[in-house]
Amino acid sequence: MSNRNWDNPDWHEGMTLPSRKDKHKRKKTKQPKQRADVQEHAALQEIQQAREEATATSAVVAPVLEPDERDLLLSPAPARAEESAGTDGELQPFFSTWQRVLLWTGTVLVTIVVLLWGKIGYVHHIPDLVRDNVPAYQHDAGYLVLKPWWFGPPVLDLNTYARDTERPDWELYKARLGDYAAIVDNPYILWKFAEDPLQ
């Protein structure tokens, strides 16, 4: 037969029953703990009493307000000019709305001007030698063209590269144009002007 403790519901097979000495030791160790609990409880009571006294004191100092005065105190204060300027510690936006609009408009305009100056050129004073060899330049006085290079001269006077004293030579004329010879070899014309606006 096993030493089963029928009174203890937590007992299971293989469990050893505590001796009477263990029970006596446990009771002794609980007593100092109970004393600490009592001391802690007394400290908590003192803290609670101090809070109640502070609440009672502050309740006596608080003035009694009329309903109109109470509504005036509870209504939001009107915004001061200093607070709207950002002196209340909040971070204000770096740019206001109209400044952002101006900034974006200026950025777009500068980008367009740079692209136009960098990639679009005006060709005028076209000599007869060029008119004979390039069908795109046959009839009008000036041409707005897409340059095959970036940020070259925005205005090209083709007559400055021709020499009247020499016999007309197409290859020699293109050699004088140098890097700008692509403007007469295969021009991409955007707009034609019947009269030269630069004259």
C-alpha positions in Angstrom: 0.0 0.0 0.0 1.3 3.5 -0.8 1.7 6.4 1.5 -1.0 8.4 -0.2 -2.2 11.5 1.5 -6.0 11.5 0.9 -6.4 14.9 2.5 -4.1 16.8 0.1 -5.7 17.2 -3.4 -2.3 18.3 -4.9 -0.6 15.0 -4.0 0.4 12.6 -6.8 2.2 9.3 -7.0 5.9 9.6 -6.2 5.5 12.8 -4.2 7.1 12.8 -0.8 5.1 14.3 2.1 6.6 17.2 3.9 7.8 16.6 7.4 6.6 18.5 10.4 10.0 20.2 10.7 9.5 21.7 7.2 6.1 23.0 8.2 7.5 24.6 11.3 10.4 26.2 9.3 7.9 27.6 6.8 5.9 29.3 9.5 9.0 30.9 10.9 10.1 32.3 7.6 6.6 33.8 6.9 6.6 35.9 10.1 9.3 38.3 9.1 7.7 38.7 5.7 4.4 39.5 7.4 6.2 42.2 9.5 7.6 43.7 6.3 4.1 43.7 4.8 2.8 45.5 7.9 5.6 48.1 7.6 4.9 48.6 3.9 1.2 48.9 4.6 1.9 51.6 7.2 4.1 53.5 4.7 1.4 53.4 2.1 -1.2 54.6 4.6 1.1 57.6 5.4 1.4 58.4 1.7 -2.3 58.2 1.2 -3.0 60.4 4.2 -0.5 63.0 2.8 -2.3 63.0 -0.6 -5.6 63.5 1.1 -4.3 66.5 3.1 -2.8 68.0 -0.1 -6.1 67.6 -1.9 -8.0 69.1 1.0 -5.6 72.1 1.1 -5.8 72.7 -2.6 -9.6 72.5 -2.5 -9.7 75.3 0.1 -7.4 77.6 -2.0 -9.4 77.2 -5.3 -11.7 80.2 -5.8 -15.4 79.8 -6.5 -16.2 81.1 -9.9 -19.5 82.4 -11.3 -20.9 80.5 -14.4 -19.9 83.4 -16.7 -16.4 83.4 -15.4 -16.1 79.7 -15.7 -17.3 79.8 -19.4 -14.7 82.5 -20.0 -11.9 80.4 -18.6 -13.0 77.3 -20.4 -13.3 78.9 -23.8 -10.2 78.8 -26.1 -8.0 81.9 -25.9 -7.7 84.0 -29.1 -4.6 83.3 -31.1 -1.9 85.9 -30.5 0.2 87.2 -33.4 3.3 85.8 -31.6 1.9 82.3 -31.5 0.9 82.4 -35.2 4.5 83.5 -36.0 5.9 80.3 -34.5 7.1 81.5 -31.1 5.1 78.8 -29.3 7.7 76.2 -30.1 5.9 74.5 -33.0 7.8 74.0 -36.2 6.4 76.2 -39.0 6.8 75.2 -42.7 10.0 76.5 -44.3 8.1 77.9 -47.3 4.5 79.2 -47.3 2.1 78.1 -50.0 2.6 81.0 -52.3 6.4 80.7 -51.9 6.2 77.1 -53.0 4.2 78.0 -56.0 6.7 80.7 -57.0 9.6 78.2 -56.4 8.1 75.5 -58.6 7.1 78.0 -61.3 10.6 79.5 -61.3 12.2 76.0 -61.4 10.1 75.0 -64.4 10.9 78.3 -66.3 14.6 78.0 -65.7 14.6 74.3 -66.9 12.7 75.3 -70.0 15.1 78.2 -70.8 18.2 75.9 -70.2 16.7 73.2 -72.5 15.8 75.8 -75.2 19.2 77.4 -75.1 21.1 74.1 -75.0 19.2 72.3 -77.8 17.5 74.9 -80.0 19.4 77.2 -82.4 18.5 79.9 -84.9 20.1 79.7 -88.4 20.1 82.8 -90.6 22.0 84.6 -93.4 22.1 81.4 -95.5 24.5 81.7 -98.5 23.5 80.5 -102.0 26.0 77.6 -101.7 24.0 76.1 -98.8 20.6 76.8 -100.5 21.8 74.9 -103.5 23.0 71.8 -101.6 20.5 71.6 -98.7 16.8 71.5 -99.8 15.5 72.3 -96.3 17.2 75.8 -96.5 16.0 76.8 -100.0 13.2 79.4 -99.5 13.0 81.2 -96.1 15.2 83.8 -94.4 15.6 82.1 -90.9 15.1 78.7 -89.4 14.6 77.5 -85.8 16.5 74.1 -85.7 17.2 71.4 -83.2 20.9 71.4 -82.7 22.7 68.0 -82.7 25.0 69.2 -79.9 24.4 70.7 -76.5 25.1 74.3 -75.4 26.8 75.5 -78.6 26.1 78.9 -80.1 22.3 79.6 -80.0 22.5 81.7 -83.2 24.4 80.6 -86.3 25.2 83.0 -89.1 26.0 80.7 -92.0 27.3 83.5 -94.2 30.4 84.1 -92.0 31.8 80.7 -93.0 31.5 81.4 -96.8 34.3 83.2 -98.7 33.2 85.2 -101.8 36.7 85.4 -103.3 37.0 81.6 -103.6 35.1 79.4 -106.0 32.1 77.7 -104.3 33.2 74.3 -102.8 30.7 72.4 -100.7 33.3 70.2 -98.9 35.5 73.2 -98.1 32.5 75.1 -96.7 31.6 72.1 -94.4 35.2 71.9 -93.3 35.1 75.5 -92.3 31.9 74.8 -90.2 33.8 72.1 -88.3 31.7 70.7 -85.5 28.7 72.7 -86.7 28.6 70.9 -90.1 25.8 68.7 -88.8 23.5 71.8 -89.0 23.8 71.7 -92.8 24.2 68.0 -93.4 20.9 66.8 -91.9 19.0 69.7 -90.3 15.9 69.1 -88.2 13.8 72.3 -88.7 11.3 73.2 -86.0 10.1 76.6 -87.4 10.6 78.7 -90.6 10.7 82.5 -90.7 9.8 84.3 -93.9 11.7 87.4 -92.7 14.8 87.3 -90.5 13.8 88.7 -87.0 17.4 89.5 -86.1 17.8 92.0 -88.9 
